[in-house]
Amino acid sequence: MKITVCIGSSCHLKGSKAVVSELQQLIADNNLKDKIELAGTFCMGRCQEGVCVTVDDKFYSVSPEKTKDFFVNDVMPKVK
């Protein structure tokens, strides 16, 4: 599984650094480093939608406050 977080200027201002940090911690806490690749990218072209995140090319808008919920509800069920 590949999770890509936008680190472009708009998403950066909306908290992408915090989203990346929390995802790194959640991946480590759940011992999923061998199953999840976490990557960064510049502009996904959906700047108005918040911190842009894709999971295997499916788009999500994730705020720093909702990162754990996103991980539990949208990432964990898809981990094989």
N, CA, C and O atoms as CSV, one atom per row, in Angstrom:
chain,resi,resn,atom,element,x,y,z
A,1,MET,N,N,0.845,-1.171,0.000
A,1,MET,CA,C,0.000,0.000,0.000
A,1,MET,C,C,0.891,1.235,0.000
A,1,MET,O,O,1.911,1.288,0.686
A,2,LYS,N,N,0.482,2.223,-0.782
A,2,LYS,CA,C,1.231,3.472,-0.816
A,2,LYS,C,C,0.329,4.624,-0.406
A,2,LYS,O,O,-0.741,4.827,-0.981
A,3,ILE,N,N,0.773,5.377,0.595
A,3,ILE,CA,C,0.081,6.583,1.032
A,3,ILE,C,C,0.941,7.767,0.610
A,3,ILE,O,O,2.117,7.846,0.965
A,4,THR,N,N,0.351,8.685,-0.146
A,4,THR,CA,C,1.070,9.864,-0.607
A,4,THR,C,C,0.398,11.104,-0.040
A,4,THR,O,O,-0.816,11.272,-0.156
A,5,VAL,N,N,1.191,11.966,0.569
A,5,VAL,CA,C,0.684,13.196,1.181
A,5,VAL,C,C,1.252,14.385,0.416
A,5,VAL,O,O,2.452,14.452,0.153
A,6,CYS,N,N,0.377,15.320,0.064
A,6,CYS,CA,C,0.828,16.535,-0.603
A,6,CYS,C,C,1.593,17.404,0.394
A,6,CYS,O,O,1.132,17.646,1.510
A,7,ILE,N,N,2.758,17.863,-0.025
A,7,ILE,CA,C,3.543,18.761,0.818
A,7,ILE,C,C,3.763,20.093,0.105
A,7,ILE,O,O,4.680,20.847,0.432
A,8,GLY,N,N,2.898,20.365,-0.879
A,8,GLY,CA,C,2.950,21.646,-1.580
A,8,GLY,C,C,2.564,22.778,-0.645
A,8,GLY,O,O,2.125,22.531,0.478
A,9,SER,N,N,2.721,24.004,-1.089
A,9,SER,CA,C,2.550,25.158,-0.199
A,9,SER,C,C,1.162,25.255,0.419
A,9,SER,O,O,1.054,25.553,1.609
A,10,SER,N,N,0.110,25.020,-0.330
A,10,SER,CA,C,-1.247,25.138,0.216
A,10,SER,C,C,-1.494,24.070,1.281
A,10,SER,O,O,-1.992,24.376,2.364
A,11,CYS,N,N,-1.152,22.838,0.979
A,11,CYS,CA,C,-1.338,21.764,1.953
A,11,CYS,C,C,-0.400,21.929,3.145
A,11,CYS,O,O,-0.760,21.592,4.273
A,12,HIS,N,N,0.796,22.445,2.898
A,12,HIS,CA,C,1.723,22.711,3.994
A,12,HIS,C,C,1.091,23.685,4.991
A,12,HIS,O,O,1.168,23.485,6.203
A,13,LEU,N,N,0.470,24.732,4.468
A,13,LEU,CA,C,-0.179,25.714,5.336
A,13,LEU,C,C,-1.362,25.122,6.087
A,13,LEU,O,O,-1.732,25.612,7.154
A,14,LYS,N,N,-1.952,24.077,5.538
A,14,LYS,CA,C,-3.110,23.436,6.173
A,14,LYS,C,C,-2.705,22.295,7.103
A,14,LYS,O,O,-3.567,21.650,7.699
A,15,GLY,N,N,-1.402,22.040,7.234
A,15,GLY,CA,C,-0.936,21.073,8.227
A,15,GLY,C,C,-0.387,19.766,7.704
A,15,GLY,O,O,-0.404,18.764,8.419
A,16,SER,N,N,0.105,19.748,6.466
A,16,SER,CA,C,0.601,18.477,5.932
A,16,SER,C,C,1.761,17.905,6.748
A,16,SER,O,O,1.900,16.687,6.853
A,17,LYS,N,N,2.584,18.764,7.318
A,17,LYS,CA,C,3.708,18.258,8.125
A,17,LYS,C,C,3.196,17.472,9.329
A,17,LYS,O,O,3.752,16.429,9.675
A,18,ALA,N,N,2.149,17.967,9.960
A,18,ALA,CA,C,1.559,17.263,11.109
A,18,ALA,C,C,0.914,15.952,10.670
A,18,ALA,O,O,1.000,14.951,11.382
A,19,VAL,N,N,0.271,15.949,9.505
A,19,VAL,CA,C,-0.342,14.726,8.981
A,19,VAL,C,C,0.741,13.684,8.713
A,19,VAL,O,O,0.585,12.524,9.092
A,20,VAL,N,N,1.827,14.078,8.071
A,20,VAL,CA,C,2.928,13.151,7.789
A,20,VAL,C,C,3.511,12.600,9.085
A,20,VAL,O,O,3.737,11.395,9.202
A,21,SER,N,N,3.756,13.471,10.051
A,21,SER,CA,C,4.339,13.030,11.330
A,21,SER,C,C,3.446,12.019,12.030
A,21,SER,O,O,3.921,11.007,12.544
A,22,GLU,N,N,2.149,12.301,12.047
A,22,GLU,CA,C,1.237,11.375,12.724
A,22,GLU,C,C,1.129,10.060,11.972
A,22,GLU,O,O,1.089,8.997,12.591
A,23,LEU,N,N,1.082,10.113,10.646
A,23,LEU,CA,C,1.045,8.866,9.879
A,23,LEU,C,C,2.305,8.034,10.112
A,23,LEU,O,O,2.227,6.813,10.245
A,24,GLN,N,N,3.465,8.692,10.163
A,24,GLN,CA,C,4.711,7.965,10.453
A,24,GLN,C,C,4.608,7.252,11.797
A,24,GLN,O,O,5.001,6.092,11.922
A,25,GLN,N,N,4.080,7.947,12.801
A,25,GLN,CA,C,3.948,7.372,14.135
A,25,GLN,C,C,2.945,6.223,14.145
A,25,GLN,O,O,3.206,5.182,14.747
A,26,LEU,N,N,1.801,6.399,13.486
A,26,LEU,CA,C,0.780,5.350,13.445
A,26,LEU,C,C,1.276,4.110,12.707
A,26,LEU,O,O,0.988,2.986,13.116
A,27,ILE,N,N,2.011,4.310,11.633
A,27,ILE,CA,C,2.581,3.180,10.893
A,27,ILE,C,C,3.563,2.420,11.787
A,27,ILE,O,O,3.548,1.189,11.827
A,28,ALA,N,N,4.406,3.150,12.494
A,28,ALA,CA,C,5.372,2.515,13.397
A,28,ALA,C,C,4.663,1.815,14.564
A,28,ALA,O,O,4.989,0.677,14.901
A,29,ASP,N,N,3.691,2.503,15.175
A,29,ASP,CA,C,2.972,1.942,16.327
A,29,ASP,C,C,2.238,0.647,15.974
A,29,ASP,O,O,2.084,-0.240,16.813
A,30,ASN,N,N,1.792,0.554,14.735
A,30,ASN,CA,C,1.048,-0.624,14.298
A,30,ASN,C,C,1.925,-1.639,13.564
A,30,ASN,O,O,1.429,-2.599,12.972
A,31,ASN,N,N,3.244,-1.404,13.616
A,31,ASN,CA,C,4.220,-2.319,13.022
A,31,ASN,C,C,3.910,-2.618,11.552
A,31,ASN,O,O,3.886,-3.772,11.125
A,32,LEU,N,N,3.671,-1.529,10.782
A,32,LEU,CA,C,3.279,-1.674,9.384
A,32,LEU,C,C,4.306,-1.108,8.400
A,32,LEU,O,O,3.984,-0.865,7.237
A,33,LYS,N,N,5.528,-0.902,8.863
A,33,LYS,CA,C,6.547,-0.327,7.978
A,33,LYS,C,C,6.819,-1.183,6.750
A,33,LYS,O,O,7.215,-0.665,5.706
A,34,ASP,N,N,6.610,-2.480,6.867
A,34,ASP,CA,C,6.845,-3.369,5.729
A,34,ASP,C,C,5.632,-3.462,4.804
A,34,ASP,O,O,5.726,-4.043,3.722
A,35,LYS,N,N,4.496,-2.898,5.217
A,35,LYS,CA,C,3.274,-2.993,4.413
A,35,LYS,C,C,2.802,-1.659,3.845
A,35,LYS,O,O,2.012,-1.634,2.902
A,36,ILE,N,N,3.279,-0.548,4.409
A,36,ILE,CA,C,2.833,0.771,3.967
A,36,ILE,C,C,4.035,1.614,3.581
A,36,ILE,O,O,4.970,1.791,4.363
A,37,GLU,N,N,3.993,2.131,2.361
A,37,GLU,CA,C,5.003,3.079,1.903
A,37,GLU,C,C,4.400,4.471,2.040
A,37,GLU,O,O,3.344,4.748,1.471
A,38,LEU,N,N,5.058,5.344,2.788
A,38,LEU,CA,C,4.606,6.717,2.975
A,38,LEU,C,C,5.480,7.623,2.126
A,38,LEU,O,O,6.705,7.607,2.247
A,39,ALA,N,N,4.847,8.414,1.266
A,39,ALA,CA,C,5.585,9.281,0.355
A,39,ALA,C,C,4.998,10.686,0.368
A,39,ALA,O,O,3.867,10.904,0.805
A,40,GLY,N,N,5.781,11.618,-0.113
A,40,GLY,CA,C,5.319,12.994,-0.262
A,40,GLY,C,C,5.343,13.381,-1.727
A,40,GLY,O,O,6.095,12.816,-2.521
A,41,THR,N,N,4.515,14.345,-2.074
A,41,THR,CA,C,4.484,14.847,-3.441
A,41,THR,C,C,4.106,16.319,-3.397
A,41,THR,O,O,3.564,16.811,-2.407
A,42,PHE,N,N,4.400,17.001,-4.477
A,42,PHE,CA,C,3.954,18.387,-4.567
A,42,PHE,C,C,2.589,18.414,-5.230
A,42,PHE,O,O,2.088,17.372,-5.653
A,43,CYS,N,N,2.007,19.534,-5.322
A,43,CYS,CA,C,0.618,19.790,-5.698
A,43,CYS,C,C,-0.108,18.662,-6.438
A,43,CYS,O,O,0.346,18.165,-7.468
A,44,MET,N,N,-1.254,18.281,-5.866
A,44,MET,CA,C,-2.129,17.294,-6.480
A,44,MET,C,C,-3.253,17.977,-7.265
A,44,MET,O,O,-4.104,17.311,-7.853
A,45,GLY,N,N,-3.246,19.314,-7.266
A,45,GLY,CA,C,-4.224,20.054,-8.034
A,45,GLY,C,C,-5.580,20.221,-7.377
A,45,GLY,O,O,-6.538,20.647,-8.022
A,46,ARG,N,N,-5.665,19.889,-6.101
A,46,ARG,CA,C,-6.932,20.012,-5.379
A,46,ARG,C,C,-6.717,20.827,-4.102
A,46,ARG,O,O,-7.170,20.454,-3.020
A,47,CYS,N,N,-6.027,21.927,-4.258
A,47,CYS,CA,C,-5.555,22.726,-3.121
A,47,CYS,C,C,-6.672,23.157,-2.170
A,47,CYS,O,O,-6.458,23.220,-0.959
A,48,GLN,N,N,-7.844,23.452,-2.692
A,48,GLN,CA,C,-8.937,23.927,-1.862
A,48,GLN,C,C,-9.501,22.838,-0.949
A,48,GLN,O,O,-10.285,23.134,-0.048
A,49,GLU,N,N,-9.113,21.595,-1.172
A,49,GLU,CA,C,-9.701,20.491,-0.419
A,49,GLU,C,C,-8.913,20.084,0.821
A,49,GLU,O,O,-9.195,19.042,1.413
A,50,GLY,N,N,-7.950,20.870,1.215
A,50,GLY,CA,C,-7.252,20.563,2.467
A,50,GLY,C,C,-5.962,19.813,2.234
A,50,GLY,O,O,-5.401,19.861,1.139
A,51,VAL,N,N,-5.495,19.132,3.233
A,51,VAL,CA,C,-4.297,18.322,3.058
A,51,VAL,C,C,-4.705,17.136,2.186
A,51,VAL,O,O,-5.501,16.290,2.594
A,52,CYS,N,N,-4.148,17.094,0.993
A,52,CYS,CA,C,-4.494,16.069,0.016
A,52,CYS,C,C,-3.669,14.810,0.263
A,52,CYS,O,O,-2.444,14.861,0.379
A,53,VAL,N,N,-4.370,13.679,0.341
A,53,VAL,CA,C,-3.730,12.396,0.603
A,53,VAL,C,C,-4.322,11.374,-0.358
A,53,VAL,O,O,-5.530,11.364,-0.592
A,54,THR,N,N,-3.476,10.519,-0.913
A,54,THR,CA,C,-3.991,9.391,-1.682
A,54,THR,C,C,-3.525,8.092,-1.037
A,54,THR,O,O,-2.416,7.992,-0.513
A,55,VAL,N,N,-4.405,7.111,-1.094
A,55,VAL,CA,C,-4.082,5.755,-0.669
A,55,VAL,C,C,-4.283,4.889,-1.903
A,55,VAL,O,O,-5.411,4.685,-2.352
A,56,ASP,N,N,-3.198,4.390,-2.440
A,56,ASP,CA,C,-3.252,3.617,-3.684
A,56,ASP,C,C,-4.110,4.340,-4.730
A,56,ASP,O,O,-4.977,3.733,-5.358
A,57,ASP,N,N,-3.860,5.621,-4.907
A,57,ASP,CA,C,-4.504,6.472,-5.906
A,57,ASP,C,C,-5.949,6.877,-5.597
A,57,ASP,O,O,-6.580,7.519,-6.436
A,58,LYS,N,N,-6.496,6.528,-4.433
A,58,LYS,CA,C,-7.817,7.016,-4.036
A,58,LYS,C,C,-7.609,8.277,-3.207
A,58,LYS,O,O,-6.822,8.277,-2.261
A,59,PHE,N,N,-8.317,9.360,-3.562
A,59,PHE,CA,C,-8.108,10.661,-2.943
A,59,PHE,C,C,-8.867,10.809,-1.620
A,59,PHE,O,O,-10.003,10.356,-1.477
A,60,TYR,N,N,-8.197,11.463,-0.655
A,60,TYR,CA,C,-8.809,11.823,0.623
A,60,TYR,C,C,-8.358,13.234,0.988
A,60,TYR,O,O,-7.272,13.669,0.607
A,61,SER,N,N,-9.192,13.930,1.718
A,61,SER,CA,C,-8.826,15.213,2.310
A,61,SER,C,C,-8.695,14.964,3.810
A,61,SER,O,O,-9.665,14.575,4.462
A,62,VAL,N,N,-7.503,15.186,4.359
A,62,VAL,CA,C,-7.231,14.826,5.750
A,62,VAL,C,C,-6.701,16.040,6.503
A,62,VAL,O,O,-5.693,16.626,6.109
A,63,SER,N,N,-7.369,16.415,7.571
A,63,SER,CA,C,-6.864,17.499,8.418
A,63,SER,C,C,-5.990,16.882,9.506
A,63,SER,O,O,-6.136,15.702,9.825
A,64,PRO,N,N,-5.087,17.670,10.074
A,64,PRO,CA,C,-4.249,17.121,11.150
A,64,PRO,C,C,-5.081,16.515,12.289
A,64,PRO,O,O,-4.696,15.502,12.873
A,65,GLU,N,N,-6.211,17.134,12.596
A,65,GLU,CA,C,-7.064,16.655,13.693
A,65,GLU,C,C,-7.736,15.323,13.372
A,65,GLU,O,O,-8.113,14.585,14.283
A,66,LYS,N,N,-7.886,15.013,12.108
A,66,LYS,CA,C,-8.596,13.792,11.693
A,66,LYS,C,C,-7.664,12.687,11.199
A,66,LYS,O,O,-8.128,11.672,10.680
A,67,THR,N,N,-6.359,12.877,11.357
A,67,THR,CA,C,-5.410,11.903,10.815
A,67,THR,C,C,-5.597,10.516,11.425
A,67,THR,O,O,-5.600,9.519,10.704
A,68,LYS,N,N,-5.750,10.446,12.731
A,68,LYS,CA,C,-5.900,9.129,13.370
A,68,LYS,C,C,-7.185,8.456,12.903
A,68,LYS,O,O,-7.180,7.259,12.617
A,69,ASP,N,N,-8.291,9.206,12.821
A,69,ASP,CA,C,-9.550,8.633,12.334
A,69,ASP,C,C,-9.389,8.122,10.900
A,69,ASP,O,O,-9.861,7.036,10.563
A,70,PHE,N,N,-8.719,8.914,10.066
A,70,PHE,CA,C,-8.448,8.507,8.683
A,70,PHE,C,C,-7.670,7.196,8.662
A,70,PHE,O,O,-8.004,6.281,7.909
A,71,PHE,N,N,-6.640,7.110,9.484
A,71,PHE,CA,C,-5.800,5.912,9.519
A,71,PHE,C,C,-6.614,4.688,9.947
A,71,PHE,O,O,-6.535,3.628,9.327
A,72,VAL,N,N,-7.394,4.852,11.011
A,72,VAL,CA,C,-8.187,3.734,11.542
A,72,VAL,C,C,-9.283,3.314,10.560
A,72,VAL,O,O,-9.486,2.122,10.329
A,73,ASN,N,N,-9.987,4.290,9.982
A,73,ASN,CA,C,-11.160,3.974,9.162
A,73,ASN,C,C,-10.861,3.714,7.685
A,73,ASN,O,O,-11.566,2.940,7.038
A,74,ASP,N,N,-9.828,4.351,7.153
A,74,ASP,CA,C,-9.577,4.267,5.715
A,74,ASP,C,C,-8.304,3.515,5.337
A,74,ASP,O,O,-8.184,3.029,4.212
A,75,VAL,N,N,-7.357,3.416,6.261
A,75,VAL,CA,C,-6.100,2.730,5.951
A,75,VAL,C,C,-6.093,1.308,6.525
A,75,VAL,O,O,-5.862,0.345,5.794
A,76,MET,N,N,-6.341,1.181,7.804
A,76,MET,CA,C,-6.236,-0.125,8.458
A,76,MET,C,C,-7.096,-1.209,7.801
A,76,MET,O,O,-6.619,-2.333,7.648
A,77,PRO,N,N,-8.340,-0.921,7.406
A,77,PRO,CA,C,-9.143,-1.997,6.775
A,77,PRO,C,C,-8.557,-2.479,5.443
A,77,PRO,O,O,-8.881,-3.580,4.996
A,78,LYS,N,N,-7.706,-1.678,4.805
A,78,LYS,CA,C,-7.153,-2.037,3.500
A,78,LYS,C,C,-5.777,-2.701,3.590
A,78,LYS,O,O,-5.265,-3.196,2.586
A,79,VAL,N,N,-5.180,-2.716,4.773
A,79,VAL,CA,C,-3.857,-3.315,4.926
A,79,VAL,C,C,-3.990,-4.833,4.806
A,79,VAL,O,O,-4.796,-5.468,5.485
A,80,LYS,N,N,-3.173,-5.381,3.922
A,80,LYS,CA,C,-3.253,-6.842,3.688
A,80,LYS,C,C,-2.187,-7.567,4.459
A,80,LYS,O,O,-2.099,-8.793,4.387
